[in-house]
Amino acid sequence: MERQGGAGQAVRRSRHNVGGSGAGSGHGSRREENSSNDRKTRSRSAVLGAGLPALLLLYVLGLRGLVHLSLRQLLTPGVRSSDFNASTARLYLEHITAIDSRTVGSPANEVQTVSYILDTIKAMQKKKNKVHKITVDVQRPTGSFSIDFLGGFTSYYDNITNIAVKLEPARGAQHAVLANCHFDSVANTPGASDDAVSCAVLLEILGSLSSTPTSLKHAIIFLFNGAEENILQGSHGFITQHPWAKLVRAFINLEAAGVGGKELVFQTGPENPWLVQAYAQAAVHPCASVVAQEVFQSGIIPSDTDFRIYRDFGNIPGIDLAFIENGYIYHTKYDTADRIHTDSIQRAGDNIMGVLKHLASSHLLADSSEYRHGNLVFFDVSGLFVLSYPARIGTIVNYIIGALALFYLSKKTIKYKRGGMNYARDLMVGLFITVTSWVSALVTVLIIAVLVTLTGNALSWYTDFYVSVCLYGAAALAKLILMHTLAKQFYFANISKQYLGDLFFDVALLSWGIPMLLLTNKGLCSAYFFAMWVIIPLVTKFLLSQESINQGPTYKYMTVYLLGLFFPYLHTMFHVWAVFEMFTPILGRSGTEIPPDVVMACLIAASTVVLLSYFVKFIYLIKSTKNVMLWLALISGTTFVLVCSGLFFPYSGKMDNPRPKRIFLQHTERTFHNLNGEVVKRDSGIWINGFDFTGLSHISPHIPELNDTIRAPCDDVPFCGYPWFLPVHSFLRKNWYLPAPPPSVSKSMEFKLASREKLPWGVTRLNFEAKGPSHMTVYLRPHHPYVLHSWSLGDGTPVASSDGDCFIYYSHGLQAPVWKFWIELKGSDEYADGMVSVAAASHYFYGSDQYSPALVSLQQRFPDWSFPSAWVGTYQKWICISQSQVFTDVISKRKREVFKKKQSV
């Protein structure tokens, strides 16, 4: 235990005397200064203090270097890999990506890719060991569902393609684990990481496992689903309609939000901690974090995976893995096979094969419900192993840690009180100063971010992340140090430095302990992260004797202190890297409404506060922080001037490290009808959406006609009168509409109101029919006082966005019949402006209809640092009325004709 005897002698105050002990304290302090032993101590402290900022900087940079080396070291040295062959998997990957863009409904996706996968599996069937049985089923499901993703929308799919392969013992199996990937891609991209590499990995695992002489206990179902990019349609078709779905007891989903690197376990469950334990035991190169899970499931990241479908519609527990590195080229033309390192493929294959074999041989799979007992706290320790324990144990541990911290602070308060010190008050004052410094630092970086945004230089750090560190990190750090320096000089003047250093260590302890208890009380597993920052520093403090604390920052003290904090800082550094690795690319596609510099400034300020927490005490131990603050201010100020001068360009077209600007181009023709079905407006043009905050400001110098004079107005019709492919209009409010001749398509969309039915209780049913390309979207807006009562889609309950509009997403495979659906509206028949506005859009993502001469001409003019994804589309809007309104309109029309005749007479 820390020895704190003679607390009144350890801390003496002058007339400032914040809880001090009067004039006698000054005499005691002078006697202390006259001791020769203390002069030597102060001399050693001064020597180290002069280089303390450099030492702490080297410590942080060293930890960052270790994290970097760990991330580059994809395969764990000395760990024997499985029978997985990455070279074979790479061949599969290259064959799939050679087919190029694989959009649902295209021959590339529905014929070429399907044929290749089936031929590959047929070759495996010939080489399989007799103890195994391989069954292949090509599923072409039709179905509908609704989810609240992106504000809520409803999906309808028809005749899409899934390839399901069941590997089981020759005698058969009653239970199965599902391994899921998807072979389709978004339009105009090869989709190597998302998700061809995952399908290549599963193909190699299937081939390897089927050729081994060891029989499995349970079946493994490999699902190569062909419609994930259509917002999770393939997985829904399998889990709700395929007969094998009843066998599935757990699943592993392979996804991507980046290209290569380490695949991170970022979702598990729901509950079923045995799945995480299976991963912990079987994964050769583990990488997992419950923090990532709770951040993803909070909805902060605008994305979703097939994991949600299996969880919500199949009620099946699973594991979600994804590549997160280099998300800059995710969903772009640069997502090619050559950018995925072979070691990354080997790593994923080793891990997934190990987990699948473990689950397929485990007795837990047969009746996993017995082992469903809450959530699990889990995280990997530098990629060496996974530490996991039940959340209920974590709750108990966290409360014990909180009690220990409270006991430590209470004991210290009592001892200082005996020495005449009001330690509890100083602790609260120190906490107030610390929180104030956080707020001040945040306000400072937000002011800088707003100024940068107003000068038109947002995203200046997009290509070079360390520009943001110099701009916002240096400013945040300087402001934090300044606030504590002012507190030291004006509020804590003439108080022992050792006392202040000890005090602000405890302030840091308190600032981690409070959120730990709050998160624990809310049942969040991420509370372990805060608990780690309480218990490990507390143990480190106990290892340091009171004498070494009183001596100040000597070499011996610093060595023990920094070594004690090594693991929490290393673990935190990895999570800081993960945050910026994930969010920095996302800010390049987060829409026109969210200022990316504001978000980046907040993230960097928060990271600075976290990393500085246990270093704040040194601000009170060293003699002066003036030089440090001047250097930090100079770095931030210089970077600010360079950023505002436009020196740092956001994007890059370098093939070895591209950072493209994402743009959608749709050559569309729009038609608007009135109540009588007459065309009241028709136009055509190229509709342009820039996916980041800068809009077209960087494009205009290259294509002068793309400027604010052609900004697209938002008409008072469903989804502003434009053919949205997904309901992201709230994120992309700034778009542009360049007039152009109408596009020509070989097969136009046919959309019509087939019939109206008057039902009891004031309900009217409208029956629609649609025929067109593989991708269509329908938008509905009921007119007051009508409300959308029900429909034939999803579970029958209409799903609307926050503004009341309904978004319906439709897709089909190679062939599909006429799409028929109905909606029911409830309300008064006497409303003159119709019942509902209905708009339908078509999207031509492949084939000869995808491009037009005007579209190709414009696309070719974009600079090489941009990625303009282009296709042709249409938009048509009608106003539907009830049968009684039709009758009333006919009578009114006849009355008008009679009146005109009377006037003419």
ZAMARGU-4260 file (C-alpha; in steps of 0.2 Angstrom, whole numbers, plus 5000, padded with zeros to 4 digits):
<rodrens>
0) 5000/5000/5000 | 5005/5018/4997 | 5013/5026/5012 | 5005/5043/5015 | 5011/5046/5033
5) 5014/5064/5037 | 5003/5071/5024 | 5003/5088/5032 | 5022/5088/5029 | 5021/5082/5011
10) 5010/5096/5006 | 5012/5114/5012 | 5004/5130/5006 | 5007/5148/5006 | 4994/5162/5009
15) 4984/5156/4994 | 4981/5142/5007 | 4967/5132/4998 | 4963/5121/5013 | 4980/5124/5020
20) 4987/5124/5038 | 4992/5142/5040 | 5009/5151/5043 | 5017/5135/5050 | 5015/5127/5033
25) 5027/5140/5026 | 5040/5137/5039 | 5039/5118/5036 | 5040/5121/5017 | 5056/5131/5019
30) 5064/5118/5031 | 5060/5105/5017 | 5069/5116/5004 | 5084/5118/5015 | 5088/5099/5015
35) 5102/5094/5004 | 5094/5078/5000 | 5079/5087/4993 | 5090/5098/4982 | 5097/5083/4974
40) 5080/5076/4971 | 5074/5092/4963 | 5090/5093/4952 | 5086/5075/4945 | 5068/5080/4942
45) 5073/5096/4933 | 5085/5086/4922 | 5071/5074/4917 | 5057/5087/4917 | 5066/5097/4903
50) 5065/5082/4892 | 5048/5075/4899 | 5038/5081/4884 | 5049/5073/4872 | 5049/5057/4882
55) 5030/5056/4882 | 5030/5060/4864 | 5042/5046/4860 | 5032/5034/4871 | 5015/5038/4862
60) 5024/5036/4845 | 5032/5020/4850 | 5015/5013/4855 | 5008/5019/4838 | 5023/5010/4830
65) 5019/4994/4839 | 5001/4995/4833 | 5006/4998/4815 | 5018/4983/4816 | 5004/4972/4823
70) 4992/4978/4809 | 5005/4974/4795 | 5009/4957/4803 | 4994/4949/4796 | 5000/4931/4801
75) 5005/4927/4818 | 5023/4922/4818 | 5027/4904/4824 | 5008/4899/4823 | 5005/4884/4811
80) 4993/4889/4798 | 4978/4877/4793 | 4977/4867/4777 | 4969/4883/4769 | 4979/4887/4753
85) 4978/4906/4749 | 4985/4904/4732 | 4971/4893/4727 | 4959/4906/4734 | 4967/4920/4725
90) 4964/4910/4708 | 4946/4909/4713 | 4946/4928/4717 | 4954/4933/4701 | 4942/4923/4690
95) 4927/4930/4699 | 4933/4948/4698 | 4938/4945/4679 | 4919/4945/4676 | 4919/4963/4681
100) 4904/4972/4688 | 4891/4959/4694 | 4875/4968/4696 | 4859/4958/4701 | 4849/4954/4685
105) 4864/4955/4674 | 4871/4940/4664 | 4888/4943/4672 | 4880/4940/4689 | 4866/4928/4685
110) 4874/4917/4672 | 4893/4919/4671 | 4897/4920/4690 | 4884/4907/4694 | 4891/4895/4681
115) 4909/4898/4687 | 4905/4894/4705 | 4895/4879/4700 | 4909/4872/4689 | 4921/4875/4703
120) 4910/4865/4715 | 4907/4851/4703 | 4926/4849/4702 | 4927/4848/4721 | 4913/4835/4721
125) 4924/4823/4710 | 4939/4825/4723 | 4929/4824/4739 | 4933/4810/4751 | 4920/4797/4753
130) 4916/4801/4771 | 4908/4818/4765 | 4893/4822/4755 | 4891/4838/4745 | 4874/4844/4739
135) 4871/4859/4728 | 4855/4868/4726 | 4852/4884/4715 | 4839/4894/4723 | 4829/4907/4715
140) 4818/4915/4728 | 4804/4929/4727 | 4800/4938/4743 | 4798/4955/4752 | 4803/4963/4768
145) 4804/4980/4777 | 4819/4986/4788 | 4822/5003/4796 | 4839/5005/4788 | 4842/5022/4781
150) 4826/5029/4788 | 4816/5014/4783 | 4811/5006/4766 | 4803/4990/4759 | 4811/4978/4748
155) 4804/4966/4735 | 4814/4954/4725 | 4809/4942/4711 | 4819/4927/4704 | 4836/4932/4712
160) 4850/4919/4713 | 4857/4910/4728 | 4869/4895/4727 | 4868/4884/4743 | 4881/4870/4746
165) 4879/4858/4760 | 4894/4848/4766 | 4889/4835/4778 | 4894/4818/4784 | 4890/4804/4772
170) 4877/4798/4784 | 4869/4815/4784 | 4866/4828/4798 | 4852/4836/4807 | 4861/4852/4812
175) 4872/4865/4802 | 4882/4880/4804 | 4880/4893/4789 | 4895/4902/4781 | 4888/4917/4771
180) 4896/4927/4757 | 4889/4937/4742 | 4896/4936/4724 | 4886/4951/4717 | 4894/4969/4717
185) 4888/4987/4716 | 4887/4994/4698 | 4903/4999/4690 | 4914/4990/4702 | 4924/4974/4702
190) 4920/4971/4720 | 4935/4961/4725 | 4935/4964/4743 | 4916/4967/4744 | 4913/4952/4743
195) 4922/4941/4730 | 4937/4938/4741 | 4925/4930/4754 | 4917/4919/4742 | 4935/4914/4736
200) 4939/4910/4754 | 4924/4899/4756 | 4927/4890/4740 | 4944/4885/4746 | 4938/4880/4763
205) 4924/4869/4755 | 4937/4861/4744 | 4949/4858/4758 | 4937/4851/4770 | 4928/4840/4758
210) 4945/4832/4753 | 4950/4828/4771 | 4947/4810/4778 | 4940/4816/4794 | 4921/4817/4795
215) 4912/4831/4802 | 4899/4829/4816 | 4887/4842/4809 | 4884/4850/4792 | 4892/4866/4785
220) 4881/4876/4773 | 4890/4887/4761 | 4879/4901/4755 | 4885/4911/4740 | 4871/4923/4739
225) 4868/4934/4724 | 4859/4949/4730 | 4867/4957/4745 | 4870/4974/4737 | 4852/4975/4734
230) 4851/4978/4752 | 4852/4960/4759 | 4839/4952/4748 | 4849/4935/4745 | 4851/4931/4763
235) 4832/4935/4766 | 4827/4923/4752 | 4838/4909/4759 | 4833/4911/4778 | 4815/4913/4775
240) 4812/4901/4761 | 4825/4888/4759 | 4822/4871/4767 | 4840/4870/4773 | 4837/4885/4784
245) 4829/4875/4797 | 4845/4865/4800 | 4855/4881/4804 | 4860/4884/4822 | 4873/4897/4820
250) 4881/4907/4806 | 4897/4916/4801 | 4895/4931/4789 | 4910/4938/4779 | 4909/4956/4774
255) 4920/4971/4770 | 4920/4989/4773 | 4938/4991/4767 | 4951/4982/4756 | 4961/4968/4765
260) 4971/4969/4781 | 4964/4961/4796 | 4946/4955/4796 | 4938/4961/4812 | 4924/4952/4822
265) 4913/4967/4825 | 4896/4959/4829 | 4891/4943/4838 | 4876/4936/4845 | 4862/4940/4850
270) 4868/4933/4866 | 4875/4915/4864 | 4892/4919/4871 | 4898/4901/4866 | 4900/4908/4848
275) 4913/4920/4854 | 4921/4907/4864 | 4922/4896/4849 | 4930/4910/4839 | 4943/4913/4854
280) 4947/4894/4854 | 4948/4891/4835 | 4954/4907/4827 | 4972/4906/4822 | 4975/4925/4821
285) 4961/4933/4831 | 4955/4951/4830 | 4939/4955/4839 | 4932/4969/4849 | 4915/4971/4859
290) 4918/4990/4857 | 4917/4989/4838 | 4901/4978/4841 | 4892/4991/4851 | 4898/5006/4841
295) 4891/4997/4825 | 4875/4992/4833 | 4872/5009/4839 | 4869/5015/4821 | 4883/5028/4821
300) 4890/5019/4805 | 4877/5020/4791 | 4879/5002/4785 | 4871/4985/4788 | 4875/4967/4783
305) 4867/4950/4781 | 4870/4947/4799 | 4854/4958/4803 | 4844/4947/4791 | 4849/4931/4799
310) 4847/4938/4817 | 4830/4947/4814 | 4821/4935/4802 | 4830/4919/4806 | 4832/4921/4825
315) 4849/4913/4823 | 4865/4918/4832 | 4881/4922/4822 | 4898/4931/4820 | 4900/4945/4808
320) 4918/4948/4801 | 4924/4962/4790 | 4939/4969/4782 | 4940/4988/4787 | 4957/4993/4780
325) 4958/5006/4766 | 4940/5010/4765 | 4944/5024/4753 | 4942/5012/4738 | 4927/5002/4745
330) 4913/5002/4731 | 4924/5010/4718 | 4933/5004/4702 | 4949/5002/4712 | 4942/4988/4722
335) 4952/4975/4712 | 4960/4958/4717 | 4978/4964/4716 | 4975/4976/4730 | 4971/4962/4742
340) 4987/4955/4750 | 4989/4936/4749 | 4993/4935/4768 | 4976/4944/4771 | 4968/4930/4762
345) 4978/4917/4771 | 4973/4925/4788 | 4955/4925/4784 | 4955/4907/4778 | 4964/4901/4793
350) 4952/4909/4805 | 4936/4905/4796 | 4941/4887/4793 | 4946/4885/4811 | 4930/4892/4817
355) 4919/4882/4805 | 4928/4865/4809 | 4926/4869/4828 | 4908/4873/4826 | 4904/4858/4815
360) 4912/4846/4827 | 4905/4854/4843 | 4891/4847/4854 | 4885/4865/4857 | 4878/4866/4840
365) 4865/4853/4842 | 4856/4863/4856 | 4864/4880/4857 | 4848/4887/4867 | 4855/4879/4883
370) 4871/4890/4881 | 4862/4906/4878 | 4865/4916/4894 | 4868/4934/4890 | 4881/4944/4882
375) 4900/4942/4882 | 4914/4954/4885 | 4928/4950/4872 | 4943/4958/4865 | 4959/4952/4857
380) 4976/4955/4866 | 4987/4962/4852 | 4981/4948/4840 | 4989/4934/4851 | 4973/4928/4859
385) 4955/4933/4864 | 4951/4937/4881 | 4932/4934/4885 | 4921/4933/4900 | 4902/4934/4903
390) 4895/4951/4904 | 4887/4947/4921 | 4905/4943/4927 | 4911/4959/4920 | 4897/4969/4929
395) 4903/4962/4946 | 4921/4965/4941 | 4918/4983/4936 | 4908/4987/4952 | 4922/4979/4963
400) 4935/4990/4953 | 4924/5005/4957 | 4923/5001/4975 | 4942/4999/4976 | 4944/5016/4968
405) 4932/5024/4980 | 4941/5015/4995 | 4957/5022/4988 | 4951/5040/4986 | 4942/5039/5003
410) 4957/5033/5012 | 4968/5047/5004 | 4955/5060/5008 | 4955/5055/5026 | 4974/5055/5028
415) 4976/5072/5020 | 4962/5079/5031 | 4972/5073/5046 | 4986/5083/5039 | 4975/5099/5037
420) 4971/5097/5019 | 4954/5097/5010 | 4958/5084/4998 | 4940/5080/4993 | 4937/5098/4988
425) 4953/5099/4978 | 4948/5083/4969 | 4932/5090/4964 | 4940/5106/4959 | 4953/5097/4949
430) 4939/5087/4940 | 4930/5103/4936 | 4946/5110/4929 | 4949/5094/4919 | 4931/5094/4911
435) 4932/5113/4908 | 4949/5109/4898 | 4940/5096/4888 | 4926/5108/4883 | 4938/5122/4879
440) 4949/5110/4868 | 4933/5104/4859 | 4927/5122/4856 | 4944/5127/4850 | 4945/5113/4837
445) 4927/5116/4832 | 4930/5134/4829 | 4945/5129/4818 | 4934/5116/4809 | 4921/5129/4805
450) 4933/5142/4798 | 4941/5128/4787 | 4924/5123/4781 | 4919/5141/4778 | 4935/5144/4767
455) 4930/5130/4756 | 4944/5118/4761 | 4934/5104/4770 | 4942/5087/4769 | 4960/5094/4766
460) 4966/5079/4777 | 4957/5066/4766 | 4972/5060/4757 | 4985/5063/4771 | 4977/5060/4788
465) 4992/5068/4798 | 4986/5085/4791 | 4971/5083/4803 | 4983/5078/4817 | 4993/5093/4815
470) 4978/5105/4813 | 4966/5098/4826 | 4977/5087/4837 | 4990/5100/4840 | 4977/5113/4844
475) 4967/5102/4856 | 4983/5097/4865 | 4989/5115/4866 | 4972/5121/4874 | 4972/5106/4886
480) 4990/5111/4892 | 4985/5129/4893 | 4970/5127/4904 | 4980/5116/4916 | 4995/5128/4916
485) 4983/5143/4920 | 4975/5132/4934 | 4993/5128/4941 | 4998/5147/4940 | 4983/5155/4947
490) 4972/5143/4957 | 4985/5131/4963 | 4999/5143/4965 | 5012/5140/4979 | 5006/5122/4981
495) 5018/5107/4981 | 5020/5101/4964 | 5021/5083/4970 | 5004/5086/4978 | 4996/5092/4962
500) 5004/5078/4952 | 4996/5065/4964 | 4980/5075/4964 | 4978/5075/4945 | 4982/5056/4944
505) 4967/5054/4955 | 4957/5066/4944 | 4961/5055/4929 | 4956/5039/4939 | 4939/5048/4943
510) 4936/5053/4925 | 4938/5035/4920 | 4929/5028/4934 | 4913/5038/4933 | 4909/5033/4915
515) 4914/5015/4919 | 4900/5014/4932 | 4887/5023/4921 | 4891/5011/4906 | 4890/4996/4918
520) 4874/5002/4925 | 4867/5002/4907 | 4873/4985/4903 | 4886/4989/4890 | 4900/4977/4888
525) 4911/4992/4882 | 4913/4997/4901 | 4928/4985/4902 | 4938/4998/4892 | 4935/5011/4906
530) 4938/4998/4919 | 4955/4994/4912 | 4959/5012/4913 | 4955/5012/4932 | 4962/4996/4939
535) 4979/4995/4929 | 4984/5013/4934 | 4978/5010/4952 | 4989/4995/4953 | 5004/5004/4945
540) 5001/5018/4958 | 5002/5005/4972 | 5019/4999/4965 | 5026/5016/4967 | 5032/5020/4984
545) 5027/5037/4992 | 5045/5042/4992 | 5046/5040/4973 | 5030/5050/4971 | 5037/5064/4982
550) 5053/5064/4972 | 5044/5069/4956 | 5047/5062/4938 | 5064/5054/4940 | 5070/5041/4928
555) 5065/5026/4939 | 5048/5033/4943 | 5045/5037/4924 | 5050/5019/4919 | 5039/5011/4932
560) 5024/5022/4928 | 5025/5021/4909 | 5028/5002/4909 | 5012/5001/4921 | 5002/5010/4908
565) 5009/5001/4893 | 4994/4989/4890 | 4980/5001/4892 | 4989/5013/4880 | 4993/5000/4868
570) 4975/4993/4868 | 4968/5011/4867 | 4980/5015/4852 | 4973/5000/4842 | 4955/5006/4845
575) 4960/5024/4840 | 4967/5017/4824 | 4951/5007/4821 | 4941/5023/4823 | 4950/5033/4811
580) 4953/5019/4799 | 4934/5016/4798 | 4927/5034/4800 | 4940/5044/4789 | 4935/5035/4773
585) 4916/5036/4778 | 4918/5055/4779 | 4922/5055/4760 | 4904/5048/4757 | 4894/5054/4772
590) 4884/5066/4761 | 4882/5085/4759 | 4874/5089/4775 | 4887/5083/4788 | 4903/5095/4789
595) 4917/5082/4789 | 4930/5093/4797 | 4918/5095/4812 | 4917/5077/4814 | 4935/5074/4812
600) 4939/5088/4824 | 4928/5080/4837 | 4936/5063/4835 | 4954/5070/4836 | 4949/5080/4852
605) 4942/5065/4860 | 4957/5055/4856 | 4968/5068/4863 | 4959/5069/4879 | 4959/5050/4881
610) 4978/5049/4877 | 4982/5063/4888 | 4972/5058/4903 | 4986/5050/4914 | 4999/5062/4907
615) 4990/5078/4914 | 4999/5076/4931 | 5016/5080/4922 | 5010/5097/4918 | 5010/5101/4936
620) 5026/5092/4940 | 5037/5101/4927 | 5043/5119/4929 | 5036/5127/4913 | 5025/5122/4898
625) 5028/5138/4888 | 5039/5130/4875 | 5028/5115/4872 | 5012/5126/4870 | 5022/5138/4858
630) 5027/5123/4847 | 5010/5116/4847 | 5002/5132/4843 | 5015/5135/4829 | 5011/5118/4821
635) 4992/5120/4822 | 4993/5138/4816 | 5005/5134/4801 | 4994/5120/4796 | 4979/5131/4797
640) 4986/5144/4785 | 4992/5130/4773 | 4975/5122/4773 | 4966/5138/4770 | 4978/5142/4756
645) 4972/5126/4747 | 4989/5118/4748 | 4982/5101/4753 | 4971/5094/4740 | 4958/5081/4747
650) 4958/5068/4733 | 4971/5058/4724 | 4971/5048/4708 | 4987/5039/4711 | 4985/5021/4706
655) 4996/5014/4721 | 4986/5024/4734 | 4970/5031/4727 | 4958/5043/4737 | 4944/5046/4724
660) 4930/5058/4725 | 4913/5048/4723 | 4900/5055/4711 | 4884/5047/4705 | 4878/5052/4687
665) 4861/5048/4681 | 4855/5052/4664 | 4836/5053/4667 | 4820/5058/4659 | 4806/5065/4671
670) 4788/5065/4668 | 4774/5073/4679 | 4756/5069/4677 | 4741/5079/4685 | 4725/5072/4692
675) 4718/5068/4675 | 4733/5059/4670 | 4739/5073/4658 | 4757/5077/4657 | 4760/5094/4665
680) 4779/5093/4665 | 4793/5084/4656 | 4811/5087/4656 | 4828/5077/4654 | 4845/5079/4660
685) 4860/5072/4670 | 4856/5071/4688 | 4873/5073/4698 | 4876/5068/4716 | 4892/5072/4725
690) 4894/5060/4740 | 4904/5072/4751 | 4902/5089/4758 | 4913/5098/4745 | 4899/5095/4732
695) 4906/5100/4715 | 4917/5114/4720 | 4933/5104/4715 | 4924/5098/4699 | 4919/5115/4692
700) 4936/5121/4687 | 4937/5105/4676 | 4919/5105/4670 | 4913/5124/4671 | 4895/5120/4667
705) 4894/5110/4684 | 4891/5124/4696 | 4878/5131/4707 | 4867/5138/4693 | 4861/5121/4689
710) 4857/5116/4707 | 4843/5104/4708 | 4827/5111/4716 | 4817/5100/4728 | 4800/5099/4721
715) 4785/5096/4732 | 4783/5078/4726 | 4789/5061/4732 | 4808/5061/4735 | 4810/5079/4727
720) 4805/5072/4710 | 4822/5063/4706 | 4826/5044/4704 | 4834/5040/4721 | 4841/5023/4721
725) 4842/5022/4740 | 4832/5033/4752 | 4848/5044/4756 | 4840/5061/4751 | 4841/5067/4768
730) 4860/5065/4767 | 4862/5072/4750 | 4852/5088/4749 | 4864/5096/4737 | 4863/5089/4720
735) 4864/5096/4702 | 4853/5094/4686 | 4862/5097/4670 | 4849/5098/4655 | 4852/5085/4642
740) 4843/5077/4628 | 4832/5062/4634 | 4841/5045/4635 | 4836/5031/4623 | 4833/5014/4631
745) 4828/4998/4622 | 4815/4993/4634 | 4805/5007/4644 | 4798/5004/4661 | 4779/5001/4661
750) 4770/5006/4677 | 4751/5008/4678 | 4737/5008/4690 | 4728/4992/4685 | 4712/4994/4695
755) 4703/5002/4710 | 4693/4993/4723 | 4681/5001/4736 | 4682/4991/4752 | 4672/4993/4768
760) 4676/5005/4782 | 4681/5019/4770 | 4696/5009/4763 | 4701/5010/4745 | 4713/4997/4737
765) 4724/5003/4722 | 4731/4988/4712 | 4748/4992/4702 | 4757/4983/4689 | 4775/4986/4684
770) 4787/4979/4671 | 4804/4986/4667 | 4823/4984/4671 | 4830/4973/4685 | 4830/4988/4697
775) 4815/4999/4700 | 4810/5010/4714 | 4793/5016/4719 | 4789/5031/4730 | 4772/5034/4739
780) 4766/5050/4747 | 4748/5049/4755 | 4738/5066/4754 | 4730/5072/4770 | 4717/5066/4776
785) 4721/5049/4768 | 4733/5037/4777 | 4742/5022/4770 | 4732/5008/4779 | 4741/4992/4772
790) 4749/4985/4757 | 4754/4968/4750 | 4773/4971/4753 | 4784/4966/4768 | 4773/4960/4783
795) 4758/4970/4777 | 4762/4986/4788 | 4768/5001/4778 | 4785/5008/4782 | 4788/5027/4780
800) 4802/5038/4782 | 4802/5053/4794 | 4794/5064/4781 | 4780/5052/4778 | 4786/5046/4761
805) 4787/5027/4758 | 4801/5020/4748 | 4800/5003/4739 | 4815/4994/4732 | 4812/4981/4718
810) 4824/4970/4709 | 4823/4954/4699 | 4835/4941/4691 | 4836/4937/4673 | 4818/4934/4670
815) 4803/4939/4680 | 4784/4941/4677 | 4775/4958/4679 | 4777/4964/4696 | 4760/4966/4705
820) 4756/4974/4721 | 4743/4984/4730 | 4741/4997/4743 | 4726/5002/4754 | 4722/5020/4759
825) 4709/5025/4772 | 4701/5042/4772 | 4687/5054/4765 | 4683/5052/4746 | 4679/5071/4745
830) 4697/5077/4745 | 4699/5086/4729 | 4718/5084/4727 | 4718/5065/4725 | 4722/5051/4737
835) 4741/5048/4735 | 4755/5053/4724 | 4764/5038/4716 | 4781/5040/4708 | 4791/5026/4699
840) 4809/5026/4694 | 4819/5014/4683 | 4838/5011/4684 | 4848/5003/4670 | 4864/4997/4678
845) 4871/4986/4664 | 4870/4982/4646 | 4868/4994/4631 | 4855/5004/4641 | 4866/5009/4655
850) 4875/5023/4645 | 4870/5037/4633 | 4881/5047/4622 | 4878/5063/4633 | 4882/5053/4649
855) 4898/5045/4642 | 4904/5062/4636 | 4902/5070/4653 | 4909/5055/4662 | 4925/5056/4652
860) 4928/5074/4657 | 4929/5071/4675 | 4947/5072/4683 | 4956/5056/4686 | 4955/5058/4705
865) 4936/5056/4704 | 4925/5041/4703 | 4910/5045/4693 | 4898/5030/4693 | 4885/5032/4679
870) 4869/5024/4673 | 4853/5029/4664 | 4836/5031/4674 | 4819/5038/4672 | 4806/5046/4684
875) 4787/5046/4682 | 4775/5054/4694 | 4756/5052/4695 | 4742/5057/4707 | 4729/5043/4711
880) 4711/5046/4715 | 4697/5034/4721 | 4682/5027/4711 | 4670/5040/4718 | 4682/5054/4713
885) 4683/5047/4696 | 4664/5048/4695 | 4664/5065/4702 | 4677/5071/4689 | 4667/5064/4675
890) 4651/5073/4681 | 4661/5089/4683 | 4668/5088/4666 | 4651/5086/4658 | 4644/5101/4668
895) 4659/5111/4661 | 4655/5106/4644 | 4636/5110/4646 | 4641/5127/4653 | 4652/5131/4638
900) 4639/5126/4626 | 4626/5138/4635 | 4639/5152/4634 | 4642/5150/4616 | 4624/5150/4613
</rodrens>
